[in-house]
Amino acid sequence: MPIKARILTAPDQIKILLPACRQLAEQSGCVLPFQSLEQPLLWWQHFNSTDGDEFGRKRGRNFFGTRSWFEKIYLVVVEMDDKLVAYAPFVGSCVSVRSQKEPVRLLNFCADSVLFFYHDLTVDPTIREAAVATMLASLTEIIQKENRILFLGHIPEKSENLSCLRKVLLDGLPAGMKGGMAKIQSRGGIYPWTIPDLKKSLKQIADNGHAQPLVKNRIVDLLTTLNRLNSSLIMFPGTRQKLENTLHDILETHAGELGDDAERTLGDAIAAQDIKYPYLELPESIDTFSRSLSASNRYYFKRYMRKLHEAGGSIEKILPQGLTEQDIDDYLQLHLSRWGNESVAVNESTKSFHVELAQKLAQRGHLQMFFAKLGDKRVAAHACIDIGDRREYYFSGRLLDASNLPIGKLLCYQTIIDAIETGMAFYDFGYGGDEYKSVFTNTAQTLRCLLLSPEDYAYDVNELLPKYEQITFEMPG
């Protein structure tokens, strides 16, 4: 049975394969929104750089390097006896990085792990190993011919394709190639995301009556400086470097004075950390789910759901076939009301994408929209993507001055209850480590990526993702 790969680069040709790709995804039990080819094609349509404009201007946010352009789309398909057995969409990218005059050239999944939390290959499980190896061989040919780096990013650690990709690495890379498998972590050092743990550790030392006056004064001065700076200022390289130098000097100059526990706590506070994506394996009954919560949380939700109803509030569910333009607009406005300019997903540049995405997901029966209401007024929104037996918490929002009720948490709770009632088996909380998610689950997954490039291609892997994320190799090739 011959197995071979084909590469399509014309959007019109790719669209012809949409029905076959959709059928393969459904038959293979693929449940990630990215694995529905229609969704990454929509992303390409809105944010590509074929007109010469850079991605950051169109997206309102850049993810690769200092600037990036996505110039070419590829659909790599694997067929056996003329039957589709695997596919994945990629883009050809040019990425400016600080240390090199010439842009780095990538072949990557869509560069947006915020609009698509997870990326993966779509593969027929009955021929997984051969299909993945054939696709990777085809991708290797592309990067050799076009002098690119292959970056397969943001693959869930539970993906069954990872073992096949690892096997290819273990069997040996093609001649003239280098690469490996890596974890995607939050970047270590003094950054906005490490500041809360760092300040907590510094405060514990400052409050410790056994600390020597000199080191205590230096700790208090550093804590005062951190309290004075906002996230934007901390992101300036010069500011961060000065803060890190101060911290390291304290640790070196006063080694032994702080105590092993304090030094270890400070080190842990600024260390790179696995980025965790929480999820919940849903039980068959609501009672079982309720018993999984702590007694205090069971009381909490019962009490505040009662208070919501006493205040004239209710939970509204919009089925996909009933979704209107007004529902989509309300959802996006509530998201912006909560997050404003801090939203990593929704802004004026992306609004049209979100409207069209919601419409397409609803047409396929995949979008479930929930609103919390006080009287007739919608005060919170929660959008979920249902594919197969998996529900993904996509984005949410709320009015900040709606009431003293924990509207957002109550609405999230209700979407879990609804998922159980509708027979879902898996609830994925998606992007963002919001603390309230730990109320519902203590399980989470991490992400992996694979990088391959010609041996003579010199680049700094962590300049590709220069902000929040850091790539830490586990399996050098």
C-alpha positions as a Markdown table, in Angstrom:
| # | Residue | x | y | z |
|---|---|---|---|---|
| 1 | Met | 0.0 | 0.0 | 0.0 |
| 2 | Pro | 1.9 | 3.1 | -1.2 |
| 3 | Ile | 1.9 | 6.1 | 1.2 |
| 4 | Lys | 3.0 | 9.5 | 0.0 |
| 5 | Ala | 2.8 | 13.2 | 0.8 |
| 6 | Arg | 1.6 | 16.1 | -1.3 |
| 7 | Ile | 2.1 | 19.8 | -0.6 |
| 8 | Leu | -0.6 | 22.4 | -1.6 |
| 9 | Thr | 0.2 | 26.1 | -1.5 |
| 10 | Ala | -2.8 | 27.7 | -3.3 |
| 11 | Pro | -5.7 | 28.6 | -1.0 |
| 12 | Asp | -8.2 | 27.6 | -3.7 |
| 13 | Gln | -6.7 | 24.2 | -4.0 |
| 14 | Ile | -6.7 | 23.8 | -0.2 |
| 15 | Lys | -10.4 | 24.7 | 0.1 |
| 16 | Ile | -11.3 | 21.9 | -2.3 |
| 17 | Leu | -10.0 | 19.4 | 0.3 |
| 18 | Leu | -12.1 | 20.9 | 3.2 |
| 19 | Pro | -14.8 | 18.2 | 3.0 |
| 20 | Ala | -12.2 | 15.3 | 3.0 |
| 21 | Cys | -10.2 | 16.9 | 5.8 |
| 22 | Arg | -13.4 | 17.5 | 7.9 |
| 23 | Gln | -14.3 | 13.8 | 7.4 |
| 24 | Leu | -10.9 | 12.6 | 8.4 |
| 25 | Ala | -10.9 | 14.7 | 11.6 |
| 26 | Glu | -14.3 | 13.5 | 12.6 |
| 27 | Gln | -13.6 | 9.8 | 11.9 |
| 28 | Ser | -10.2 | 10.0 | 13.7 |
| 29 | Gly | -11.7 | 11.5 | 16.8 |
| 30 | Cys | -9.8 | 14.8 | 16.5 |
| 31 | Val | -11.3 | 17.4 | 18.9 |
| 32 | Leu | -9.0 | 20.4 | 18.7 |
| 33 | Pro | -10.4 | 23.5 | 17.0 |
| 34 | Phe | -7.1 | 23.8 | 15.1 |
| 35 | Gln | -7.6 | 20.3 | 13.6 |
| 36 | Ser | -10.7 | 21.6 | 11.9 |
| 37 | Leu | -8.9 | 23.0 | 8.8 |
| 38 | Glu | -11.6 | 25.7 | 8.3 |
| 39 | Gln | -10.4 | 27.5 | 11.5 |
| 40 | Pro | -6.7 | 27.9 | 10.7 |
| 41 | Leu | -7.7 | 28.9 | 7.1 |
| 42 | Leu | -9.8 | 31.7 | 8.6 |
| 43 | Trp | -6.8 | 32.8 | 10.7 |
| 44 | Trp | -4.7 | 32.9 | 7.5 |
| 45 | Gln | -7.4 | 34.8 | 5.6 |
| 46 | His | -7.4 | 37.6 | 8.3 |
| 47 | Phe | -3.8 | 37.8 | 9.3 |
| 48 | Asn | -1.5 | 36.8 | 6.4 |
| 49 | Ser | 1.2 | 39.1 | 5.1 |
| 50 | Thr | 0.9 | 38.5 | 1.4 |
| 51 | Asp | 0.2 | 42.2 | 1.0 |
| 52 | Gly | 3.5 | 43.0 | 2.7 |
| 53 | Asp | 2.0 | 44.2 | 5.9 |
| 54 | Glu | 3.5 | 42.7 | 9.1 |
| 55 | Phe | 1.5 | 40.4 | 11.3 |
| 56 | Gly | 1.6 | 42.5 | 14.4 |
| 57 | Arg | -0.2 | 45.4 | 12.7 |
| 58 | Lys | -3.0 | 43.1 | 11.6 |
| 59 | Arg | -3.3 | 41.1 | 14.8 |
| 60 | Gly | -2.6 | 43.9 | 17.3 |
| 61 | Arg | 0.0 | 41.6 | 18.9 |
| 62 | Asn | 3.1 | 39.8 | 17.7 |
| 63 | Phe | 4.3 | 36.4 | 18.9 |
| 64 | Phe | 7.5 | 35.6 | 16.9 |
| 65 | Gly | 10.7 | 37.7 | 17.2 |
| 66 | Thr | 10.4 | 41.5 | 17.2 |
| 67 | Arg | 8.3 | 41.5 | 14.0 |
| 68 | Ser | 7.0 | 38.8 | 11.7 |
| 69 | Trp | 5.4 | 38.2 | 8.3 |
| 70 | Phe | 3.4 | 35.2 | 7.2 |
| 71 | Glu | 3.9 | 35.0 | 3.5 |
| 72 | Lys | 2.9 | 31.6 | 2.3 |
| 73 | Ile | 0.4 | 28.8 | 3.3 |
| 74 | Tyr | 1.1 | 25.1 | 3.0 |
| 75 | Leu | -1.3 | 22.2 | 3.4 |
| 76 | Val | 0.7 | 19.0 | 3.7 |
| 77 | Val | -1.5 | 15.9 | 3.1 |
| 78 | Val | -0.6 | 12.3 | 3.4 |
| 79 | Glu | -2.5 | 9.8 | 1.2 |
| 80 | Met | -2.5 | 6.0 | 1.0 |
| 81 | Asp | -4.0 | 4.4 | -2.1 |
| 82 | Asp | -5.4 | 7.9 | -2.9 |
| 83 | Lys | -7.2 | 8.1 | 0.5 |
| 84 | Leu | -6.4 | 11.0 | 2.8 |
| 85 | Val | -4.8 | 9.7 | 6.1 |
| 86 | Ala | -3.2 | 12.8 | 7.5 |
| 87 | Tyr | -3.0 | 16.6 | 7.0 |
| 88 | Ala | -1.8 | 19.7 | 8.7 |
| 89 | Pro | -1.7 | 23.4 | 7.7 |
| 90 | Phe | 1.5 | 25.4 | 8.0 |
| 91 | Val | 2.7 | 28.9 | 7.1 |
| 92 | Gly | 6.0 | 30.2 | 5.8 |
| 93 | Ser | 7.3 | 32.9 | 8.0 |
| 94 | Cys | 9.9 | 35.6 | 8.1 |
| 95 | Val | 10.9 | 36.7 | 11.6 |
| 96 | Ser | 13.1 | 39.6 | 12.6 |
| 97 | Val | 15.2 | 38.9 | 15.7 |
| 98 | Arg | 17.4 | 41.2 | 17.7 |
| 99 | Ser | 20.7 | 39.5 | 17.1 |
| 100 | Gln | 20.6 | 38.9 | 13.4 |
| 101 | Lys | 20.4 | 41.3 | 10.4 |
| 102 | Glu | 18.6 | 38.9 | 8.2 |
| 103 | Pro | 15.2 | 37.5 | 9.2 |
| 104 | Val | 14.9 | 33.9 | 10.4 |
| 105 | Arg | 12.8 | 31.8 | 8.1 |
| 106 | Leu | 10.3 | 29.4 | 9.6 |
| 107 | Leu | 7.8 | 26.7 | 8.6 |
| 108 | Asn | 5.3 | 26.6 | 11.4 |
| 109 | Phe | 1.8 | 26.0 | 12.6 |
| 110 | Cys | -0.3 | 29.2 | 12.7 |
| 111 | Ala | 1.6 | 31.6 | 15.0 |
| 112 | Asp | -1.1 | 32.2 | 17.4 |
| 113 | Ser | -1.3 | 30.1 | 20.5 |
| 114 | Val | -3.8 | 32.5 | 22.0 |
| 115 | Leu | -6.5 | 32.2 | 19.4 |
| 116 | Phe | -5.7 | 28.4 | 19.0 |
| 117 | Phe | -4.4 | 27.1 | 22.3 |
| 118 | Tyr | -3.2 | 23.8 | 20.9 |
| 119 | His | -1.8 | 22.8 | 17.6 |
| 120 | Asp | -1.4 | 19.2 | 16.2 |
| 121 | Leu | -1.4 | 17.0 | 13.2 |
| 122 | Thr | -4.6 | 15.4 | 12.1 |
| 123 | Val | -3.9 | 11.7 | 11.5 |
| 124 | Asp | -5.8 | 8.5 | 10.9 |
| 125 | Pro | -4.9 | 6.5 | 14.1 |
| 126 | Thr | -4.9 | 3.1 | 12.2 |
| 127 | Ile | -1.8 | 4.3 | 10.3 |
| 128 | Arg | -0.4 | 6.9 | 12.7 |
| 129 | Glu | 3.3 | 6.0 | 12.8 |
| 130 | Ala | 3.8 | 5.7 | 9.0 |
| 131 | Ala | 1.6 | 8.8 | 8.3 |
| 132 | Val | 3.5 | 11.0 | 10.8 |
| 133 | Ala | 6.9 | 9.8 | 9.5 |
| 134 | Thr | 5.8 | 10.5 | 5.9 |
| 135 | Met | 4.6 | 14.0 | 6.8 |
| 136 | Leu | 7.8 | 14.8 | 8.7 |
| 137 | Ala | 9.9 | 13.6 | 5.8 |
| 138 | Ser | 7.9 | 15.9 | 3.5 |
| 139 | Leu | 8.3 | 18.9 | 5.9 |
| 140 | Thr | 12.1 | 18.2 | 6.1 |
| 141 | Glu | 12.3 | 18.4 | 2.3 |
| 142 | Ile | 10.6 | 21.8 | 2.4 |
| 143 | Ile | 12.9 | 23.3 | 5.0 |
| 144 | Gln | 16.0 | 21.9 | 3.2 |
| 145 | Lys | 14.9 | 23.3 | -0.1 |
| 146 | Glu | 13.7 | 26.7 | 1.2 |
| 147 | Asn | 16.3 | 27.0 | 4.0 |
| 148 | Arg | 13.8 | 27.2 | 6.9 |
| 149 | Ile | 13.5 | 26.1 | 10.5 |
| 150 | Leu | 10.6 | 23.7 | 11.2 |
| 151 | Phe | 8.7 | 24.7 | 14.3 |
| 152 | Leu | 5.9 | 22.4 | 15.3 |
| 153 | Gly | 4.7 | 24.3 | 18.4 |
| 154 | His | 2.2 | 24.0 | 21.2 |
| 155 | Ile | 1.3 | 20.3 | 20.9 |
| 156 | Pro | -0.5 | 18.9 | 23.9 |
| 157 | Glu | 1.6 | 16.4 | 25.9 |
| 158 | Lys | -1.3 | 14.0 | 25.7 |
| 159 | Ser | -1.2 | 14.0 | 21.8 |
| 160 | Glu | -0.7 | 10.5 | 20.5 |
| 161 | Asn | 1.4 | 12.0 | 17.6 |
| 162 | Leu | 4.2 | 12.9 | 20.0 |
| 163 | Ser | 5.4 | 9.4 | 20.5 |
| 164 | Cys | 5.7 | 9.1 | 16.7 |
| 165 | Leu | 7.6 | 12.3 | 16.4 |
| 166 | Arg | 9.9 | 11.2 | 19.2 |
| 167 | Lys | 10.5 | 7.9 | 17.5 |
| 168 | Val | 11.7 | 9.8 | 14.3 |
| 169 | Leu | 14.2 | 11.7 | 16.5 |
| 170 | Leu | 15.4 | 8.6 | 18.2 |
| 171 | Asp | 15.8 | 6.7 | 14.9 |
| 172 | Gly | 18.1 | 9.5 | 13.8 |
| 173 | Leu | 17.7 | 12.8 | 12.0 |
| 174 | Pro | 18.3 | 13.1 | 8.3 |
| 175 | Ala | 21.8 | 13.9 | 7.2 |
| 176 | Gly | 22.7 | 17.5 | 7.6 |
| 177 | Met | 19.8 | 18.3 | 10.1 |
| 178 | Lys | 19.7 | 19.3 | 13.7 |
| 179 | Gly | 16.8 | 19.6 | 16.2 |
| 180 | Gly | 14.9 | 18.1 | 19.0 |
| 181 | Met | 11.8 | 18.0 | 21.2 |
| 182 | Ala | 11.3 | 20.7 | 23.8 |
| 183 | Lys | 9.0 | 21.9 | 26.5 |
| 184 | Ile | 7.3 | 25.2 | 26.3 |
| 185 | Gln | 7.7 | 27.1 | 29.6 |
| 186 | Ser | 7.1 | 30.5 | 31.0 |
| 187 | Arg | 10.4 | 32.5 | 30.7 |
| 188 | Gly | 12.5 | 32.7 | 33.8 |
| 189 | Gly | 13.9 | 35.9 | 35.3 |
| 190 | Ile | 12.1 | 39.0 | 36.6 |
| 191 | Tyr | 9.0 | 39.4 | 34.5 |
| 192 | Pro | 5.4 | 40.5 | 35.2 |
| 193 | Trp | 4.4 | 36.9 | 35.6 |
| 194 | Thr | 7.1 | 36.1 | 38.2 |
| 195 | Ile | 6.6 | 39.3 | 40.2 |
| 196 | Pro | 3.8 | 38.0 | 42.5 |
| 197 | Asp | 5.8 | 35.0 | 43.8 |
| 198 | Leu | 9.0 | 37.1 | 44.0 |
| 199 | Lys | 7.4 | 39.8 | 46.1 |
| 200 | Lys | 5.8 | 37.2 | 48.3 |
| 201 | Ser | 9.2 | 35.6 | 48.9 |
| 202 | Leu | 10.9 | 39.0 | 49.5 |
| 203 | Lys | 8.2 | 40.0 | 52.0 |
| 204 | Gln | 8.7 | 36.8 | 54.0 |
| 205 | Ile | 12.4 | 37.6 | 54.3 |
| 206 | Ala | 11.8 | 41.2 | 55.2 |
| 207 | Asp | 9.3 | 40.2 | 57.9 |
| 208 | Asn | 11.7 | 37.6 | 59.3 |
| 209 | Gly | 13.1 | 39.0 | 62.6 |
| 210 | His | 16.2 | 36.9 | 62.2 |
| 211 | Ala | 17.4 | 38.7 | 59.0 |
| 212 | Gln | 20.5 | 40.9 | 59.4 |
| 213 | Pro | 19.8 | 44.7 | 59.1 |
| 214 | Leu | 21.9 | 45.2 | 55.9 |
| 215 | Val | 20.3 | 42.4 | 53.9 |
| 216 | Lys | 16.9 | 43.2 | 55.3 |
| 217 | Asn | 17.3 | 46.9 | 54.1 |
| 218 | Arg | 18.4 | 45.7 | 50.6 |
| 219 | Ile | 15.4 | 43.3 | 50.4 |
| 220 | Val | 13.0 | 46.1 | 51.5 |
| 221 | Asp | 14.5 | 48.5 | 48.9 |
| 222 | Leu | 14.1 | 45.9 | 46.1 |
| 223 | Leu | 10.5 | 45.2 | 47.2 |
| 224 | Thr | 9.7 | 48.9 | 47.2 |
| 225 | Thr | 11.1 | 49.2 | 43.7 |
| 226 | Leu | 9.0 | 46.3 | 42.5 |
| 227 | Asn | 5.9 | 47.8 | 44.0 |
| 228 | Arg | 6.5 | 51.0 | 42.2 |
| 229 | Leu | 6.9 | 49.5 | 38.7 |
| 230 | Asn | 4.0 | 48.5 | 36.5 |
| 231 | Ser | 4.1 | 45.5 | 34.0 |
| 232 | Ser | 5.1 | 47.7 | 31.0 |
| 233 | Leu | 8.1 | 49.2 | 32.8 |
| 234 | Ile | 9.3 | 45.7 | 34.0 |
| 235 | Met | 9.2 | 44.5 | 30.4 |
| 236 | Phe | 11.9 | 47.0 | 29.4 |
| 237 | Pro | 15.2 | 44.9 | 29.0 |
| 238 | Gly | 17.3 | 47.5 | 30.8 |
| 239 | Thr | 14.9 | 47.6 | 33.8 |
| 240 | Arg | 14.6 | 43.9 | 34.1 |
| 241 | Gln | 18.4 | 43.4 | 33.8 |
| 242 | Lys | 19.0 | 46.0 | 36.6 |
| 243 | Leu | 16.4 | 44.3 | 38.9 |
| 244 | Glu | 17.9 | 40.8 | 38.2 |
| 245 | Asn | 21.4 | 42.1 | 38.8 |
| 246 | Thr | 20.3 | 43.5 | 42.1 |
| 247 | Leu | 18.7 | 40.3 | 43.2 |
| 248 | His | 21.6 | 38.1 | 42.1 |
| 249 | Asp | 24.0 | 40.5 | 44.0 |
| 250 | Ile | 21.9 | 40.1 | 47.1 |
| 251 | Leu | 22.0 | 36.3 | 46.8 |
| 252 | Glu | 25.8 | 36.3 | 46.2 |
| 253 | Thr | 26.9 | 39.0 | 48.7 |
| 254 | His | 24.7 | 37.6 | 51.5 |
| 255 | Ala | 25.0 | 33.9 | 50.8 |
| 256 | Gly | 24.3 | 32.0 | 54.0 |
| 257 | Glu | 22.6 | 35.0 | 55.8 |
| 258 | Leu | 19.2 | 34.4 | 54.2 |
| 259 | Gly | 19.0 | 30.7 | 55.0 |
| 260 | Asp | 18.8 | 27.8 | 52.5 |
| 261 | Asp | 15.0 | 27.9 | 52.4 |
| 262 | Ala | 14.8 | 31.6 | 51.6 |
| 263 | Glu | 17.5 | 31.3 | 48.9 |
| 264 | Arg | 15.7 | 28.4 | 47.3 |
| 265 | Thr | 12.3 | 30.2 | 47.5 |
| 266 | Leu | 13.7 | 33.2 | 45.7 |
| 267 | Gly | 15.4 | 31.1 | 43.1 |
| 268 | Asp | 12.1 | 29.2 | 42.5 |
| 269 | Ala | 10.2 | 32.4 | 42.2 |
| 270 | Ile | 12.1 | 33.5 | 39.1 |
| 271 | Ala | 12.8 | 30.1 | 37.6 |
| 272 | Ala | 11.3 | 29.0 | 34.3 |
| 273 | Gln | 8.0 | 27.1 | 34.9 |
| 274 | Asp | 6.0 | 24.6 | 32.8 |
| 275 | Ile | 3.0 | 26.4 | 31.4 |
| 276 | Lys | 0.0 | 24.5 | 32.7 |
| 277 | Tyr | -3.3 | 24.2 | 30.9 |
| 278 | Pro | -5.9 | 22.9 | 33.4 |
| 279 | Tyr | -8.5 | 20.4 | 32.5 |
| 280 | Leu | -11.2 | 18.3 | 34.1 |
| 281 | Glu | -12.2 | 14.8 | 33.3 |
| 282 | Leu | -16.0 | 15.1 | 33.7 |
| 283 | Pro | -17.9 | 12.5 | 35.7 |
| 284 | Glu | -21.2 | 11.1 | 34.6 |
| 285 | Ser | -23.3 | 12.9 | 37.2 |
| 286 | Ile | -23.5 | 16.3 | 38.7 |
| 287 | Asp | -23.6 | 14.8 | 42.2 |
| 288 | Thr | -20.2 | 13.2 | 41.6 |
| 289 | Phe | -18.8 | 16.5 | 40.3 |
| 290 | Ser | -20.2 | 18.3 | 43.3 |
| 291 | Arg | -18.7 | 15.8 | 45.7 |
| 292 | Ser | -15.3 | 16.4 | 44.0 |
| 293 | Leu | -15.4 | 20.0 | 45.2 |
| 294 | Ser | -14.4 | 21.0 | 48.7 |
| 295 | Ala | -17.1 | 21.4 | 51.3 |
| 296 | Ser | -16.5 | 25.2 | 51.4 |
| 297 | Asn | -16.7 | 25.4 | 47.6 |
| 298 | Arg | -20.0 | 23.4 | 47.5 |
| 299 | Tyr | -21.4 | 25.8 | 50.0 |
| 300 | Tyr | -20.0 | 28.8 | 48.1 |
| 301 | Phe | -21.6 | 27.9 | 44.8 |
| 302 | Lys | -24.9 | 26.9 | 46.4 |
| 303 | Arg | -25.0 | 30.2 | 48.3 |
| 304 | Tyr | -24.1 | 32.5 | 45.5 |
| 305 | Met | -26.3 | 30.8 | 42.9 |
| 306 | Arg | -29.2 | 31.4 | 45.3 |
| 307 | Lys | -28.1 | 35.0 | 45.7 |
| 308 | Leu | -27.9 | 35.4 | 41.9 |
| 309 | His | -31.5 | 34.2 | 41.6 |
| 310 | Glu | -32.7 | 36.4 | 44.5 |
| 311 | Ala | -31.2 | 39.4 | 42.7 |
| 312 | Gly | -33.3 | 38.6 | 39.7 |
| 313 | Gly | -30.4 | 37.0 | 37.9 |
| 314 | Ser | -30.4 | 34.0 | 35.6 |
| 315 | Ile | -28.1 | 31.9 | 33.3 |
| 316 | Glu | -28.9 | 32.0 | 29.6 |
| 317 | Lys | -27.7 | 29.4 | 27.1 |
| 318 | Ile | -27.7 | 30.1 | 23.4 |
| 319 | Leu | -27.7 | 27.1 | 21.2 |
| 320 | Pro | -25.5 | 27.2 | 18.0 |
| 321 | Gln | -28.5 | 27.3 | 15.7 |
| 322 | Gly | -30.0 | 30.3 | 17.6 |
| 323 | Leu | -26.8 | 32.4 | 17.8 |
| 324 | Thr | -27.3 | 36.0 | 16.4 |
| 325 | Glu | -25.0 | 38.8 | 15.5 |
| 326 | Gln | -26.2 | 40.6 | 18.7 |
| 327 | Asp | -25.1 | 37.6 | 20.8 |
| 328 | Ile | -21.6 | 37.6 | 19.3 |
| 329 | Asp | -21.3 | 41.4 | 19.8 |
| 330 | Asp | -22.5 | 41.2 | 23.4 |
| 331 | Tyr | -19.9 | 38.5 | 24.1 |
| 332 | Leu | -17.1 | 40.5 | 22.6 |
| 333 | Gln | -18.1 | 43.7 | 24.3 |
| 334 | Leu | -18.3 | 41.9 | 27.7 |
| 335 | His | -14.8 | 40.4 | 27.1 |
| 336 | Leu | -13.4 | 43.9 | 26.4 |
| 337 | Ser | -15.3 | 45.3 | 29.4 |
| 338 | Arg | -13.4 | 42.9 | 31.6 |
| 339 | Trp | -9.9 | 43.0 | 29.9 |
| 340 | Gly | -9.8 | 46.1 | 27.8 |
| 341 | Asn | -6.3 | 46.7 | 26.3 |
| 342 | Glu | -4.9 | 43.8 | 28.3 |
| 343 | Ser | -6.8 | 41.2 | 26.3 |
| 344 | Val | -4.5 | 38.9 | 24.4 |
| 345 | Ala | -7.2 | 37.9 | 22.0 |
| 346 | Val | -9.7 | 40.6 | 21.2 |
| 347 | Asn | -9.0 | 44.1 | 19.9 |
| 348 | Glu | -10.2 | 46.2 | 17.0 |
| 349 | Ser | -7.8 | 44.3 | 14.7 |
| 350 | Thr | -9.2 | 40.9 | 15.6 |
| 351 | Lys | -12.9 | 41.7 | 16.1 |
| 352 | Ser | -13.9 | 40.7 | 12.6 |
| 353 | Phe | -12.0 | 37.4 | 12.9 |
| 354 | His | -13.9 | 36.6 | 16.1 |
| 355 | Val | -17.2 | 37.4 | 14.6 |
| 356 | Glu | -16.6 | 35.2 | 11.6 |
| 357 | Leu | -15.1 | 32.4 | 13.8 |
| 358 | Ala | -18.2 | 32.4 | 16.0 |
| 359 | Gln | -20.4 | 32.2 | 13.0 |
| 360 | Lys | -18.5 | 29.3 | 11.4 |
| 361 | Leu | -18.3 | 27.4 | 14.7 |
| 362 | Ala | -22.1 | 27.9 | 15.2 |
| 363 | Gln | -22.8 | 26.7 | 11.7 |
| 364 | Arg | -20.9 | 23.5 | 12.5 |
| 365 | Gly | -22.8 | 23.2 | 15.8 |
| 366 | His | -19.6 | 23.7 | 17.9 |
| 367 | Leu | -20.2 | 27.0 | 19.6 |
| 368 | Gln | -22.0 | 27.1 | 22.9 |
| 369 | Met | -22.6 | 30.7 | 24.3 |
| 370 | Phe | -23.6 | 31.4 | 27.9 |
| 371 | Phe | -24.6 | 34.7 | 29.5 |
| 372 | Ala | -25.3 | 35.7 | 33.1 |
| 373 | Lys | -28.1 | 38.2 | 33.3 |
| 374 | Leu | -29.4 | 40.5 | 36.0 |
| 375 | Gly | -32.9 | 41.2 | 35.0 |
| 376 | Asp | -32.8 | 41.7 | 31.3 |
| 377 | Lys | -29.2 | 42.9 | 31.2 |
| 378 | Arg | -26.4 | 40.6 | 30.2 |
| 379 | Val | -23.5 | 41.1 | 32.6 |
| 380 | Ala | -21.2 | 38.2 | 31.8 |
| 381 | Ala | -20.4 | 36.0 | 28.8 |
| 382 | His | -18.7 | 32.6 | 28.4 |
| 383 | Ala | -18.0 | 31.0 | 25.0 |
| 384 | Cys | -17.3 | 27.3 | 24.7 |
| 385 | Ile | -16.2 | 25.2 | 21.8 |
| 386 | Asp | -17.7 | 21.7 | 21.8 |
| 387 | Ile | -16.2 | 19.1 | 19.5 |
| 388 | Gly | -16.9 | 15.4 | 20.1 |
| 389 | Asp | -17.1 | 14.8 | 23.8 |
| 390 | Arg | -14.7 | 17.7 | 24.6 |
| 391 | Arg | -15.7 | 21.2 | 25.7 |
| 392 | Glu | -13.1 | 24.0 | 25.5 |
| 393 | Tyr | -13.5 | 27.1 | 27.6 |
| 394 | Tyr | -12.6 | 29.7 | 24.9 |
| 395 | Phe | -13.1 | 33.3 | 26.1 |
| 396 | Ser | -15.2 | 35.1 | 28.6 |
| 397 | Gly | -16.0 | 38.5 | 29.9 |
| 398 | Arg | -18.1 | 40.5 | 32.3 |
| 399 | Leu | -19.0 | 44.0 | 33.4 |
| 400 | Leu | -16.7 | 45.0 | 36.3 |
| 401 | Asp | -19.5 | 47.0 | 38.1 |
| 402 | Ala | -22.3 | 44.4 | 37.6 |
| 403 | Ser | -22.8 | 43.4 | 41.2 |
| 404 | Asn | -21.0 | 42.2 | 44.3 |
| 405 | Leu | -21.7 | 38.6 | 43.1 |
| 406 | Pro | -18.9 | 36.4 | 41.7 |
| 407 | Ile | -20.6 | 36.4 | 38.3 |
| 408 | Gly | -17.7 | 35.1 | 36.2 |
| 409 | Lys | -17.0 | 32.1 | 38.5 |
| 410 | Leu | -20.7 | 31.3 | 38.7 |
| 411 | Leu | -21.0 | 31.3 | 35.0 |
| 412 | Cys | -18.0 | 29.0 | 34.6 |
| 413 | Tyr | -19.5 | 26.6 | 37.2 |
| 414 | Gln | -22.7 | 26.5 | 35.1 |
| 415 | Thr | -20.9 | 25.7 | 31.9 |
| 416 | Ile | -19.3 | 22.7 | 33.6 |
| 417 | Ile | -22.7 | 21.6 | 35.0 |
| 418 | Asp | -24.1 | 22.0 | 31.4 |
| 419 | Ala | -21.3 | 19.9 | 30.0 |
| 420 | Ile | -22.0 | 17.1 | 32.3 |
| 421 | Glu | -25.7 | 17.3 | 31.5 |
| 422 | Thr | -25.0 | 17.1 | 27.8 |
| 423 | Gly | -22.8 | 14.1 | 28.1 |
| 424 | Met | -19.4 | 15.7 | 27.6 |
| 425 | Ala | -16.4 | 13.8 | 29.0 |
| 426 | Phe | -13.6 | 16.4 | 29.0 |
| 427 | Tyr | -13.6 | 20.1 | 30.0 |
| 428 | Asp | -10.5 | 22.0 | 28.9 |
| 429 | Phe | -9.9 | 25.4 | 30.6 |
| 430 | Gly | -7.6 | 26.5 | 27.9 |
| 431 | Tyr | -5.2 | 29.4 | 27.9 |
| 432 | Gly | -4.4 | 31.3 | 31.1 |
| 433 | Gly | -3.7 | 30.2 | 34.6 |
| 434 | Asp | -6.5 | 32.1 | 36.3 |
| 435 | Glu | -6.4 | 31.1 | 40.0 |
| 436 | Tyr | -10.2 | 30.4 | 40.2 |
| 437 | Lys | -9.8 | 27.5 | 37.8 |
| 438 | Ser | -8.1 | 25.6 | 40.6 |
| 439 | Val | -11.4 | 25.6 | 42.4 |
| 440 | Phe | -12.6 | 23.1 | 39.8 |
| 441 | Thr | -9.5 | 21.0 | 39.1 |
| 442 | Asn | -6.0 | 20.3 | 40.1 |
| 443 | Thr | -5.1 | 18.5 | 36.9 |
| 444 | Ala | -3.3 | 20.2 | 34.0 |
| 445 | Gln | -1.3 | 19.3 | 30.9 |
| 446 | Thr | 1.8 | 21.0 | 29.4 |
| 447 | Leu | 2.8 | 21.5 | 25.8 |
| 448 | Arg | 5.7 | 20.3 | 23.6 |
| 449 | Cys | 7.3 | 21.5 | 20.4 |
| 450 | Leu | 9.6 | 20.1 | 17.8 |
| 451 | Leu | 12.3 | 22.1 | 16.0 |
| 452 | Leu | 14.3 | 20.9 | 13.0 |
| 453 | Ser | 16.7 | 22.9 | 10.8 |
| 454 | Pro | 19.7 | 22.5 | 8.5 |
| 455 | Glu | 22.9 | 22.0 | 10.6 |
| 456 | Asp | 24.4 | 25.2 | 9.3 |
| 457 | Tyr | 21.4 | 27.4 | 10.2 |
| 458 | Ala | 22.5 | 29.5 | 13.1 |
| 459 | Tyr | 19.8 | 31.0 | 15.4 |
| 460 | Asp | 18.9 | 31.5 | 19.0 |
| 461 | Val | 15.8 | 29.4 | 19.6 |
| 462 | Asn | 14.6 | 31.7 | 22.4 |
| 463 | Glu | 14.7 | 34.8 | 20.2 |
| 464 | Leu | 11.9 | 33.2 | 18.3 |
| 465 | Leu | 9.6 | 33.5 | 21.3 |
| 466 | Pro | 11.0 | 36.6 | 23.0 |
| 467 | Lys | 8.3 | 37.5 | 25.5 |
| 468 | Tyr | 6.3 | 35.1 | 27.7 |
| 469 | Glu | 7.4 | 31.7 | 26.4 |
| 470 | Gln | 10.7 | 29.9 | 26.6 |
| 471 | Ile | 11.8 | 26.7 | 24.8 |
| 472 | Thr | 13.6 | 24.1 | 26.9 |
| 473 | Phe | 15.0 | 21.1 | 25.0 |
| 474 | Glu | 14.3 | 17.7 | 26.4 |
| 475 | Met | 15.5 | 15.6 | 23.5 |
| 476 | Pro | 18.3 | 17.1 | 21.4 |
| 477 | Gly | 18.4 | 15.5 | 18.0 |
